[in-house]
Amino acid sequence: MKKIVPVIMCGGAGTRVWPASRETMPKQFIPLLGKLSTFQDSLLRLGQGVFEAPTIITNHGYRFLVKEQMAQIGVKGEIVLEPERRDSAAAVAVACELAAARASDAVVAVFAADHVVRKVDVFQNLCLKAAAAAEQGLIVTLGIKPYGPATGYGYIRPGKIIAAETGVAKVEAFVEKPDLATAQAYVEQGYLWNSGNFFFRADVMREELRAFEPEIAEAATRACAKAKTDLGFLALDQESFAAAPKTSIDYAVMERTSLAAVIPADIGWSDVGNWQAVWELSDRDEHGNSVRGHGLVQESRNVHVRSDDILTAVLGVDDVIVVTTDDAVLVLGAQHGDKVKQLVEELKRRNRKEAQEHRRVYRPWGYYQSIDNGERHQVKRIVVKPGQKLSLQKHYHRAEHWIVVRGSAEVTRNDEVLMVHENQSIYLPIGAVHRLINPGKIDLELIEVQTGSYLGEDDIVRLEDVYRRV
């Protein structure tokens, strides 16, 4: 059998695990459980004996995060950039177009970047079975055997067995997330959780999309035909892609096609959909408590604490989750995990920047982190990776003082090019054209003190930029 073409969807925001996950650094890029992110774990379980090199579909804002995390684990693949979010149907349509350009009957597998699979060998074996059924013209999903009556998942009602040796069955129906009593009945009747993993031949899925959602199919065809390669990324054509209606592949195809099939899967799967799921997947003590980072729990049961920097102590309470970051604290009753999304929406309505971004903001050259700010000043820690450079820029409203604490900086200031070493500083007056480069072999770390009447990030006039942000 031919190798499977794996496609990883990597564009979601993961608001249910706020404040660790935010728009600028969503949950698929965070080490929620182990040392690697769920995106990296997803890549590593795509063994090369079964799969071809992966295709990653993400957005412009995450492109350098994707590239860096792939490089960290030595995985190479194609990174495709959506100009805007159009939900999963458009992304699947694009995956079909790209796979069909290599071979029209290529078998494609679509996975989410933020799911956990504990039984990797079983998963890979089931992928082979699903791909074999897909080669015969079916659209196959992995239906997860329920661990209990969960209300946070959609369900699949399996029907007639198609292939006894693989367990592939026709899908009788996809059903929405149920209430608890209905979920209990579904489990007793042998329903499966909908994992959102799909296997299909590129030509088969293209035809189903053209039949059910011709606008999406046409938009994907044109977006790929007009796509351009930029800095090693494949950027889809914005105008073409924007014409695709927003809908999921479940609604667009899976709930309407006669080709839907399912394989029951017991693979240690979770979509890590909320903090309760993180607690369930974490190592716990004899009282059910789990601590990641700087935490202390006493006289409590079934508590999850996550704090990377600040000591967080919990005493005398049960069934709570406490997540501490450097700018926000969440205290959550475990049974209310799915309500965090609504809490984040309320924070957005109140224009709280904590709803969408961390104090540490990642850029293609490294990151900056806010340390202190006032009415006319702001202090940041800036880290520039070896060989990277910021844009040539100027500001209309602020001056900057840079103090190098590690490494060496090559600084352009108007017509001067200066080397600034550890324990040295440089002043950049308002209006000065400047650029920062790390010419060394180690990270460049500096403290930036901004002073002026306006300190917003939009007071940056870029004149040149290797990352094409001018």
SVG drawing of the C-alpha trace seen along z (x, -y; Angstrom):
<svg xmlns="http://www.w3.org/2000/svg" viewBox="-31 -62 62 73">
<polyline fill="none" stroke="black" stroke-width="0.4" points="0.0,0.0 1.1,-3.6 2.2,-5.8 -0.5,-8.0 -0.3,-11.8 -0.8,-13.3 -2.3,-16.8 -2.2,-18.5 -4.7,-21.3 -2.8,-23.8 -4.8,-27.1 -7.1,-27.0 -7.0,-29.3 -7.7,-26.8 -9.5,-29.3 -10.8,-26.6 -7.3,-26.2 -6.9,-30.0 -4.8,-31.6 -2.0,-29.2 -3.4,-29.2 -4.1,-32.5 -4.5,-33.7 -0.8,-34.6 0.3,-31.2 -2.5,-28.6 -2.6,-25.3 -1.2,-23.2 2.2,-25.0 2.3,-24.7 3.8,-21.7 0.5,-21.1 1.5,-17.6 5.1,-16.6 8.2,-18.5 6.9,-18.8 3.8,-20.6 0.9,-18.5 1.7,-19.7 5.2,-18.2 3.8,-15.0 1.4,-14.8 4.3,-15.1 6.3,-12.5 3.6,-9.8 3.4,-10.0 6.0,-7.3 7.9,-7.4 7.1,-3.8 3.4,-4.6 3.3,-8.3 4.9,-10.6 6.3,-14.0 3.5,-16.0 1.6,-19.0 0.8,-21.6 -2.1,-24.0 -1.9,-27.0 -2.2,-30.8 0.2,-33.6 0.4,-34.4 1.6,-31.0 3.9,-30.3 7.2,-30.9 6.1,-29.0 5.2,-26.0 8.6,-26.2 10.6,-26.5 8.8,-23.7 9.3,-21.4 13.0,-22.2 13.3,-21.5 12.3,-17.9 13.9,-17.4 10.7,-17.0 10.5,-18.5 7.3,-19.1 5.2,-21.6 3.7,-24.5 0.6,-26.0 -0.7,-29.4 -4.4,-30.2 -4.9,-34.0 -7.9,-33.9 -9.8,-31.3 -12.5,-29.5 -13.1,-26.4 -12.1,-22.8 -14.0,-22.2 -11.9,-24.8 -8.7,-23.4 -9.6,-19.8 -10.4,-21.1 -7.0,-22.6 -5.4,-19.4 -7.2,-17.5 -5.9,-19.9 -2.3,-19.7 -2.4,-15.9 -4.1,-15.4 -1.4,-17.5 1.0,-14.6 -1.5,-11.8 -5.2,-12.0 -5.8,-8.8 -3.4,-9.7 -4.7,-8.6 -4.9,-11.7 -5.3,-11.6 -6.4,-14.7 -5.4,-15.2 -5.7,-18.0 -2.6,-19.5 -3.9,-19.6 -5.0,-16.0 -3.2,-13.4 -2.7,-9.8 -1.1,-7.6 -1.2,-4.2 1.0,-5.2 1.5,-1.7 -2.2,-0.9 -2.9,-4.3 -0.5,-3.6 -1.9,-0.1 -5.4,-1.6 -4.3,-4.2 -3.1,-1.5 -6.5,0.2 -8.3,-3.1 -6.1,-4.0 -6.8,-0.6 -10.6,-1.2 -10.1,-4.7 -8.3,-3.3 -11.5,-1.5 -13.4,-4.8 -14.7,-5.2 -14.2,-8.3 -13.1,-6.8 -12.9,-8.2 -11.5,-6.8 -14.4,-6.5 -13.1,-6.5 -14.4,-3.9 -15.9,-6.0 -14.3,-6.0 -17.6,-7.2 -20.7,-9.3 -18.9,-12.5 -21.0,-15.5 -18.2,-17.4 -17.9,-15.2 -20.0,-14.5 -21.0,-10.8 -21.1,-8.4 -23.6,-5.6 -21.9,-2.7 -23.9,-0.5 -23.3,2.5 -19.8,4.0 -18.1,3.6 -14.9,5.5 -14.8,7.9 -11.0,8.2 -10.5,4.5 -13.6,3.6 -14.7,1.0 -18.4,0.2 -20.7,-2.1 -21.7,-5.3 -25.4,-5.4 -25.4,-8.9 -23.3,-11.6 -25.0,-13.1 -24.4,-16.4 -22.9,-16.7 -25.6,-15.2 -26.7,-15.9 -25.5,-13.5 -28.5,-11.1 -28.4,-10.9 -24.6,-10.4 -25.1,-7.5 -27.6,-5.9 -25.2,-6.4 -22.4,-4.6 -24.7,-1.7 -25.8,-1.4 -22.2,-1.2 -21.9,-4.7 -18.4,-6.1 -16.8,-9.5 -16.1,-11.5 -12.3,-12.1 -12.2,-14.4 -9.6,-12.3 -10.4,-11.5 -8.9,-9.2 -9.9,-9.5 -8.7,-9.4 -8.0,-12.9 -10.2,-12.4 -13.1,-11.0 -13.2,-13.9 -12.9,-16.4 -15.9,-15.0 -18.0,-15.0 -17.0,-18.6 -18.0,-19.6 -21.3,-17.8 -22.2,-19.2 -20.2,-22.5 -19.2,-23.6 -18.2,-27.1 -15.7,-25.7 -14.3,-23.3 -13.9,-26.1 -12.3,-28.5 -9.8,-25.9 -8.9,-25.1 -8.3,-28.8 -6.5,-29.5 -4.0,-26.7 -3.7,-27.6 -2.7,-31.1 -0.7,-30.2 2.8,-31.7 5.9,-30.4 7.2,-33.0 10.1,-32.5 9.7,-28.7 5.9,-28.8 3.1,-28.1 0.8,-31.1 -2.7,-30.5 -4.3,-33.3 -6.3,-35.5 -9.1,-36.7 -9.8,-33.1 -9.7,-31.5 -11.9,-34.2 -14.7,-33.1 -15.1,-29.8 -18.0,-29.7 -17.2,-29.0 -18.2,-25.5 -16.7,-22.3 -15.9,-19.2 -18.4,-17.3 -21.3,-19.6 -20.0,-20.0 -19.4,-16.3 -19.4,-13.7 -23.0,-14.2 -24.3,-14.1 -22.1,-11.6 -23.0,-7.9 -19.3,-7.0 -18.8,-7.6 -17.2,-4.7 -15.8,-4.3 -13.2,-2.1 -13.6,-1.7 -10.4,-2.9 -9.0,-2.5 -5.8,-4.6 -5.6,-6.6 -7.1,-9.6 -8.1,-13.0 -8.7,-16.3 -7.4,-18.0 -10.5,-20.2 -10.4,-21.8 -8.5,-21.9 -10.4,-18.9 -9.0,-16.9 -5.5,-18.1 -6.0,-17.0 -7.2,-13.6 -4.1,-13.1 -1.7,-14.3 0.2,-12.2 -1.6,-12.5 -0.8,-11.6 -2.9,-9.3 -5.4,-12.2 -5.9,-12.9 -3.8,-16.1 -1.6,-17.1 1.0,-19.9 3.0,-21.2 5.6,-23.9 5.7,-25.9 2.7,-24.6 1.9,-23.2 -1.4,-21.4 -2.4,-20.4 -5.6,-18.9 -7.2,-18.9 -8.4,-16.3 -8.6,-16.2 -6.8,-19.6 -4.8,-20.6 -2.2,-23.4 -0.2,-24.8 2.2,-27.6 5.4,-28.0 6.9,-31.0 4.9,-32.1 4.4,-29.9 0.7,-28.9 -0.5,-27.2 -3.9,-25.5 -5.2,-24.5 -8.5,-22.8 -10.5,-22.7 -11.5,-19.9 -12.2,-19.6 -10.6,-22.9 -8.1,-23.9 -5.7,-26.8 -3.7,-28.1 -1.2,-30.9 0.6,-32.9 2.6,-36.1 -0.4,-38.3 -3.5,-36.2 -4.9,-33.6 -7.7,-31.2 -9.5,-29.5 -12.0,-27.0 -14.5,-24.5 -13.5,-21.3 -17.1,-20.7 -17.1,-24.1 -14.3,-23.5 -16.3,-24.1 -17.3,-27.6 -13.8,-29.1 -14.5,-29.9 -17.4,-32.2 -15.1,-33.8 -12.6,-34.6 -15.3,-36.1 -16.3,-38.4 -12.6,-39.4 -12.5,-40.4 -15.7,-42.5 -13.9,-44.3 -10.9,-44.9 -8.6,-43.0 -5.4,-42.2 -4.8,-39.2 -7.7,-37.5 -5.5,-37.2 -1.9,-37.7 0.8,-36.8 3.3,-39.2 5.8,-37.2 5.1,-37.8 6.8,-35.6 8.3,-37.0 10.1,-35.2 13.4,-36.6 12.8,-35.5 10.5,-37.2 9.9,-40.2 8.4,-40.1 6.8,-43.0 8.5,-43.7 7.0,-47.0 5.0,-49.8 3.6,-53.2 2.0,-56.2 5.2,-57.3 7.5,-54.3 7.7,-50.6 10.4,-48.1 10.8,-44.9 13.1,-41.9 14.1,-41.1 15.7,-37.9 17.0,-37.6 18.0,-34.2 21.5,-33.7 21.7,-35.1 18.4,-36.9 17.6,-40.5 14.7,-42.9 13.3,-45.2 14.9,-48.5 12.5,-50.9 11.7,-54.1 9.2,-55.5 7.4,-58.8 6.5,-58.9 9.1,-57.0 12.8,-56.9 14.5,-53.6 17.5,-52.7 19.0,-49.2 21.1,-47.5 22.8,-44.2 22.8,-41.6 24.0,-38.6 25.6,-38.2 26.6,-40.9 24.3,-43.3 25.0,-44.8 23.0,-48.1 22.2,-50.3 21.5,-53.9 20.9,-56.3 24.2,-56.2 26.2,-54.4 26.7,-50.7 27.8,-49.9 28.7,-46.8 27.2,-46.7 28.5,-44.0 27.4,-42.7 27.0,-45.4 27.0,-48.1 24.1,-50.3 22.9,-52.5 20.4,-55.3 18.0,-55.6 16.3,-59.0 12.8,-59.6 12.8,-59.3 16.1,-57.5 16.2,-54.8 17.5,-51.7 17.9,-48.0 19.0,-45.2 21.0,-42.1 22.4,-39.2 25.6,-38.3 26.7,-35.8 26.3,-32.1 24.2,-32.5 20.9,-34.2 21.2,-38.0 19.3,-39.2 18.8,-42.9 16.6,-45.2 14.7,-47.8 13.5,-50.9 11.0,-52.9 10.0,-56.5 7.6,-58.7 4.0,-60.0 2.8,-56.8 4.2,-53.3 1.9,-51.1 3.3,-48.4 1.7,-50.2 4.2,-53.0 6.6,-51.0 7.4,-52.3 9.1,-49.4 11.5,-50.4 13.0,-47.0 12.2,-43.6 13.5,-40.1 10.2,-38.6 8.2,-40.7 6.2,-42.7 6.8,-46.1"/>
</svg>
